[in-house]
Amino acid sequence: MANSKVNHSPQKPGANNNTAAMGEGQGSNKLQRKWEVYPGRNKFFCNGRIVSSPDIQGFLCCMALIIVTGGLFFALDCPYLAVKVHPVIPVVGGVLFILIIGCLVQTTFIDPGIIPRATLPEALETDRLYQLECQNQENAANNGAYQPPRYKEVMIKGRQFKLSYCQTCQMYRPPRASHCSRCNNCVERFDHHCPMVSNCIGKRNYRYFYLFVTFTALMCCYVLGCNVAVIVLRAKDTDIGEAFKKSAGSIIEGVICLGCLASVGGLSCYHSMLVCKEQTTNEDIKGTYNPRKFKDASNPYSHGNFITNCCAVLCGPRHPSLIDRRGFVDPSEDTQAIVDTANARGRIPGALHV
């Protein structure tokens, strides 16, 4: 599987980033895909079809731990329990194992809801409008120093929200969006960046993350119960010391599952509470809907009851990706996505330095 790490170092506007794509001086007409020049820190695989964060090591460690623990369980405990208890035991474990792997892969390798950065004309127009707005405000003058746009106010179901301006992406972030410093992108319905799954958790992959931690917690409880059953059944046939010796693998599985359950179990309970309230981790930490911090602390995204909220978060359709990763770069357009507005302002006719 081809792996290409996107070059995210800022470049001067007008710099030619796609010489190889346009084949200048090389007689090649091959075009570049947009993922090849994307300015974030994400890694793209399979010619841009899948995307993850730069810290892919977390996913590899998590996958290795799952496979090793599951391998011990299916190799040591399941054959014994299938004979002594019931043959359905390895079937249930296998279903949980497949669900965990599937949800982990989905969480890690799909676009979490990355918001495209503003193009150069869009950033310059936003800057121009802000300057015109500041010109009409007497308190906007500050000895000629330039102040970038800060926020806009919008009303959502009767509650006022501020849309923060992202200096990196050169745009006003939509409600519930936030900029991930690790991936260097703004993400829709940003929850948090999870190094364990090597991706941001956002609008498009939150349900898979929630199902992953929930199924993992259930699997840990299931394996622990099977470990205890193995030791108890063997203790009935022989003394307790011999039972522990024969169940060394089960004891190792139990220690691993206890450690995982201590973290994943709490995480599953916490996110279950968030799903019932239709909140994100980012909003909960900031206290966006905390009545002690805000006079009007109503949640405009809540559907009124926890059942509807759960259905909206976990059962709704997956939203389409906003970034055209596999589209071709137009050679006539500037591929520079990181716009230095302060340097570009001089090209705006009638630009006002406020």
Secondary structure per residue as TSV (DSSP state, phi and psi in degrees):
chain	resnum	aa	ss	phi	psi
A	1	M	-	360.0	122.5
A	2	A	-	-70.2	140.7
A	3	N	E	-127.9	129.3
A	4	S	E	-136.3	121.6
A	5	K	E	-91.2	124.7
A	6	V	-	-72.8	135.6
A	7	N	-	-76.0	114.4
A	8	H	-	-110.4	10.8
A	9	S	-	-72.7	133.5
A	10	P	-	-61.1	145.1
A	11	Q	-	-130.6	159.0
A	12	K	-	-69.8	141.1
A	13	P	T	-58.1	138.9
A	14	G	T	94.1	-10.3
A	15	A	-	-68.0	144.6
A	16	N	-	-88.3	101.5
A	17	N	-	-91.9	-13.3
A	18	N	-	-122.1	47.6
A	19	T	H	-63.0	-41.8
A	20	A	H	-66.9	-34.3
A	21	A	H	-67.9	-41.1
A	22	M	H	-89.7	-11.1
A	23	G	T	68.7	32.6
A	24	E	T	-68.2	125.8
A	25	G	T	78.0	-0.6
A	26	Q	T	-122.4	-3.7
A	27	G	T	70.2	22.7
A	28	S	-	-110.4	140.5
A	29	N	-	-108.0	14.2
A	30	K	-	-68.1	130.8
A	31	L	-	-92.5	150.2
A	32	Q	-	-88.2	148.4
A	33	R	B	-80.5	156.1
A	34	K	G	-66.6	-29.3
A	35	W	G	-67.3	-23.3
A	36	E	G	-72.1	-22.6
A	37	V	G	-116.5	12.1
A	38	Y	-	-66.5	134.1
A	39	P	-	-81.2	-11.2
A	40	G	S	-71.8	-179.8
A	41	R	S	-93.7	6.5
A	42	N	-	-65.9	155.7
A	43	K	E	-104.9	137.6
A	44	F	E	-114.6	143.0
A	45	F	E	-129.4	162.3
A	46	C	T	52.9	50.0
A	47	N	T	57.2	40.4
A	48	G	T	86.6	1.3
A	49	R	T	-71.8	-31.5
A	50	I	E	-128.2	154.5
A	51	V	E	-140.3	145.3
A	52	S	E	-145.6	176.0
A	53	S	-	-81.4	170.5
A	54	P	S	-68.4	-22.0
A	55	D	-	-92.4	66.6
A	56	I	T	-69.7	-14.4
A	57	Q	H	-61.7	-33.2
A	58	G	H	-61.5	-41.9
A	59	F	H	-64.0	-42.3
A	60	L	H	-64.1	-41.1
A	61	C	H	-66.2	-42.0
A	62	C	H	-64.2	-43.7
A	63	M	H	-64.4	-41.1
A	64	A	H	-62.9	-41.7
A	65	L	H	-63.9	-41.1
A	66	I	H	-65.0	-45.3
A	67	I	H	-66.7	-42.4
A	68	V	H	-64.2	-47.6
A	69	T	H	-65.0	-43.9
A	70	G	H	-64.2	-38.2
A	71	G	H	-62.5	-42.2
A	72	L	H	-63.1	-41.6
A	73	F	I	-64.4	-47.6
A	74	F	I	-72.3	-27.3
A	75	A	I	-84.6	-33.6
A	76	L	I	-104.9	-44.5
A	77	D	I	-91.8	-42.6
A	78	C	H	-61.0	-44.1
A	79	P	H	-59.9	-39.2
A	80	Y	H	-68.7	-46.1
A	81	L	H	-71.6	-30.8
A	82	A	H	-63.5	-30.8
A	83	V	H	-87.1	-43.9
A	84	K	H	-80.1	-30.9
A	85	V	T	-114.4	-75.6
A	86	H	-	-161.9	141.2
A	87	P	T	-69.6	-8.1
A	88	V	H	-77.0	-15.7
A	89	I	H	-60.3	-50.0
A	90	P	H	-66.1	-26.5
A	91	V	H	-66.4	-46.6
A	92	V	H	-61.3	-44.4
A	93	G	H	-61.7	-40.0
A	94	G	H	-64.7	-39.7
A	95	V	H	-64.0	-45.5
A	96	L	H	-62.5	-40.7
A	97	F	H	-62.7	-44.2
A	98	I	H	-64.9	-41.4
A	99	L	H	-63.0	-40.8
A	100	I	H	-63.8	-48.1
A	101	I	H	-62.3	-43.7
A	102	G	H	-63.2	-44.6
A	103	C	H	-67.6	-36.6
A	104	L	H	-64.5	-45.2
A	105	V	H	-63.7	-42.4
A	106	Q	H	-62.9	-42.9
A	107	T	H	-63.0	-38.6
A	108	T	H	-80.8	-36.8
A	109	F	H	-112.0	17.4
A	110	I	S	-115.9	156.0
A	111	D	-	-62.0	120.8
A	112	P	-	-74.1	-7.3
A	113	G	-	123.4	38.3
A	114	I	B	-63.9	133.4
A	115	I	-	-95.7	128.2
A	116	P	-	-60.9	144.5
A	117	R	-	-75.0	157.2
A	118	A	-	-67.7	141.4
A	119	T	-	-75.2	168.1
A	120	L	H	-57.8	-47.4
A	121	P	H	-61.6	-37.8
A	122	E	H	-66.1	-42.4
A	123	A	H	-65.3	-40.9
A	124	L	H	-66.8	-37.2
A	125	E	H	-68.1	-40.3
A	126	T	H	-61.4	-40.9
A	127	D	H	-65.3	-42.6
A	128	R	H	-63.9	-43.0
A	129	L	H	-65.6	-37.6
A	130	Y	H	-65.8	-40.5
A	131	Q	H	-63.8	-40.5
A	132	L	H	-64.8	-36.8
A	133	E	H	-66.8	-40.9
A	134	C	H	-68.8	-29.9
A	135	Q	H	-63.4	-31.6
A	136	N	T	-84.7	-0.1
A	137	Q	-	-115.0	120.4
A	138	E	G	-65.6	-29.7
A	139	N	G	-82.5	5.4
A	140	A	G	-84.8	-19.5
A	141	A	-	-72.4	133.6
A	142	N	-	-144.8	59.4
A	143	N	T	60.6	34.1
A	144	G	T	82.8	-1.0
A	145	A	-	-75.1	143.3
A	146	Y	-	-90.7	128.3
A	147	Q	-	-115.5	122.0
A	148	P	-	-71.6	162.9
A	149	P	-	-59.1	142.4
A	150	R	-	-107.9	-53.5
A	151	Y	E	-161.1	162.8
A	152	K	E	-124.9	151.6
A	153	E	E	-105.5	133.1
A	154	V	E	-132.6	156.4
A	155	M	E	-108.0	126.9
A	156	I	E	-125.0	109.7
A	157	K	T	51.8	44.2
A	158	G	T	85.6	-3.7
A	159	R	E	-111.3	139.0
A	160	Q	E	-88.0	132.5
A	161	F	E	-126.9	151.4
A	162	K	E	-104.7	127.3
A	163	L	E	-91.7	110.8
A	164	S	E	-73.4	149.7
A	165	Y	E	-94.1	127.2
A	166	C	E	-92.8	118.8
A	167	Q	T	-69.1	-29.0
A	168	T	T	-77.8	-48.9
A	169	C	T	-85.9	-7.9
A	170	Q	T	57.4	50.3
A	171	M	E	-160.1	163.7
A	172	Y	E	-83.7	123.4
A	173	R	-	-70.4	138.6
A	174	P	-	-64.1	162.7
A	175	P	T	-56.3	140.4
A	176	R	T	74.6	-4.5
A	177	A	-	-84.5	156.3
A	178	S	E	-152.8	159.0
A	179	H	E	-94.2	126.0
A	180	C	E	-89.5	116.5
A	181	S	T	-69.8	-24.3
A	182	R	T	-73.9	-45.0
A	183	C	T	-92.1	-14.3
A	184	N	T	62.5	44.4
A	185	N	E	-140.8	153.6
A	186	C	E	-87.2	136.1
A	187	V	E	-124.7	133.3
A	188	E	T	-66.4	142.6
A	189	R	T	42.4	53.9
A	190	F	-	-65.4	126.8
A	191	D	-	-100.3	-60.2
A	192	H	E	-171.8	169.2
A	193	H	E	-98.5	124.3
A	194	C	E	-108.3	107.4
A	195	P	T	-67.5	-20.7
A	196	M	T	-66.4	-36.4
A	197	V	T	-105.8	1.5
A	198	S	T	59.1	47.8
A	199	N	E	-166.3	160.7
A	200	C	E	-72.4	151.3
A	201	I	E	-107.8	115.4
A	202	G	-	-141.7	-155.1
A	203	K	T	-60.0	-36.6
A	204	R	T	-93.6	-17.5
A	205	N	T	-127.3	10.3
A	206	Y	H	-63.9	-42.9
A	207	R	H	-60.9	-37.5
A	208	Y	H	-69.2	-36.2
A	209	F	H	-64.8	-44.9
A	210	Y	H	-62.5	-44.7
A	211	L	H	-65.5	-34.3
A	212	F	H	-63.0	-50.1
A	213	V	H	-68.6	-32.9
A	214	T	H	-70.0	-47.6
A	215	F	H	-65.1	-35.0
A	216	T	H	-65.0	-42.3
A	217	A	H	-63.0	-41.3
A	218	L	H	-64.9	-40.8
A	219	M	H	-64.7	-38.3
A	220	C	H	-63.0	-44.1
A	221	C	H	-64.1	-39.8
A	222	Y	H	-65.1	-45.6
A	223	V	H	-66.4	-39.7
A	224	L	H	-61.5	-42.6
A	225	G	H	-62.6	-40.1
A	226	C	H	-67.3	-37.5
A	227	N	H	-60.9	-45.6
A	228	V	H	-63.9	-40.8
A	229	A	H	-63.1	-40.3
A	230	V	H	-61.8	-46.7
A	231	I	H	-65.6	-42.5
A	232	V	H	-64.4	-43.9
A	233	L	H	-65.5	-38.9
A	234	R	H	-71.3	-31.2
A	235	A	H	-67.8	-25.5
A	236	K	H	-72.3	-29.0
A	237	D	H	-88.1	-19.9
A	238	T	S	-149.0	-173.9
A	239	D	-	-77.0	164.2
A	240	I	H	-64.7	-35.5
A	241	G	H	-64.6	-42.9
A	242	E	H	-67.5	-34.3
A	243	A	H	-63.9	-40.1
A	244	F	H	-68.0	-37.2
A	245	K	H	-64.3	-41.9
A	246	K	H	-73.3	-17.1
A	247	S	T	-110.1	32.1
A	248	A	H	-60.8	-40.3
A	249	G	H	-64.0	-38.7
A	250	S	H	-64.8	-35.9
A	251	I	H	-66.6	-40.6
A	252	I	H	-62.3	-44.1
A	253	E	H	-59.5	-43.0
A	254	G	H	-63.3	-40.8
A	255	V	H	-63.7	-44.0
A	256	I	H	-62.7	-45.1
A	257	C	H	-67.6	-35.7
A	258	L	H	-63.3	-43.0
A	259	G	H	-63.8	-41.5
A	260	C	H	-68.4	-39.9
A	261	L	I	-65.5	-31.2
A	262	A	I	-62.1	-33.4
A	263	S	I	-97.7	-49.6
A	264	V	I	-69.4	-35.1
A	265	G	I	-62.9	-46.7
A	266	G	H	-64.2	-38.3
A	267	L	H	-64.3	-40.0
A	268	S	H	-64.3	-42.8
A	269	C	H	-64.6	-41.4
A	270	Y	H	-63.7	-45.5
A	271	H	H	-73.2	-25.9
A	272	S	H	-63.4	-39.4
A	273	M	H	-64.6	-41.3
A	274	L	H	-65.6	-40.8
A	275	V	H	-62.8	-41.8
A	276	C	H	-64.0	-29.8
A	277	K	H	-93.4	-9.0
A	278	E	T	58.5	53.4
A	279	Q	-	-124.5	167.2
A	280	T	-	-112.4	162.5
A	281	T	H	-59.5	-41.4
A	282	N	H	-59.8	-43.2
A	283	E	H	-70.0	-37.3
A	284	D	H	-67.4	-41.1
A	285	I	H	-67.2	-40.7
A	286	K	H	-76.7	-13.1
A	287	G	T	70.1	37.2
A	288	T	T	-59.3	-34.4
A	289	Y	T	-113.5	28.0
A	290	N	-	-88.9	116.2
A	291	P	T	-64.2	-18.3
A	292	R	T	-75.2	-22.7
A	293	K	T	-99.7	-30.4
A	294	F	-	-129.1	140.7
A	295	K	S	-64.9	-47.4
A	296	D	S	-103.1	96.5
A	297	A	-	-106.1	21.5
A	298	S	-	-68.8	148.5
A	299	N	-	-98.0	106.4
A	300	P	T	-71.2	-11.3
A	301	Y	T	-93.9	-9.5
A	302	S	-	-73.2	144.3
A	303	H	-	-97.7	9.8
A	304	G	S	103.9	-30.5
A	305	N	S	-147.6	160.3
A	306	F	H	-69.6	-27.9
A	307	I	H	-67.0	-47.2
A	308	T	H	-65.1	-37.8
A	309	N	H	-62.6	-43.7
A	310	C	H	-63.1	-42.2
A	311	C	H	-64.8	-39.0
A	312	A	H	-66.4	-39.4
A	313	V	H	-78.9	-41.6
A	314	L	H	-99.9	-21.6
A	315	C	S	-116.2	-3.8
A	316	G	S	-73.6	166.3
A	317	P	-	-67.5	150.2
A	318	R	-	-77.7	128.7
A	319	H	-	-73.1	147.4
A	320	P	-	-68.7	153.7
A	321	S	-	-70.7	141.7
A	322	L	S	-88.3	-14.8
A	323	I	S	-104.4	131.8
A	324	D	-	-88.2	80.0
A	325	R	T	-65.0	-38.4
A	326	R	T	-97.0	4.3
A	327	G	S	-70.8	159.2
A	328	F	B	-88.5	143.8
A	329	V	-	-72.9	131.1
A	330	D	-	-78.6	116.6
A	331	P	T	-60.7	-21.2
A	332	S	T	-82.6	-10.5
A	333	E	S	-103.5	154.6
A	334	D	-	-78.1	121.4
A	335	T	-	-84.2	-0.5
A	336	Q	-	-72.6	112.8
A	337	A	-	-93.8	-22.1
A	338	I	S	-89.6	108.7
A	339	V	-	-101.9	124.7
A	340	D	-	-88.7	92.6
A	341	T	H	-64.3	-35.5
A	342	A	H	-61.6	-38.1
A	343	N	H	-78.2	-28.4
A	344	A	H	-85.5	-12.2
A	345	R	G	-61.7	-29.5
A	346	G	G	-65.3	-16.7
A	347	R	G	-87.4	-5.6
A	348	I	S	-83.3	124.3
A	349	P	T	-61.1	126.3
A	350	G	T	71.8	26.6
A	351	A	-	-62.3	136.6
A	352	L	-	-107.7	119.0
A	353	H	-	-88.3	102.6
A	354	V	-	-106.5	360.0
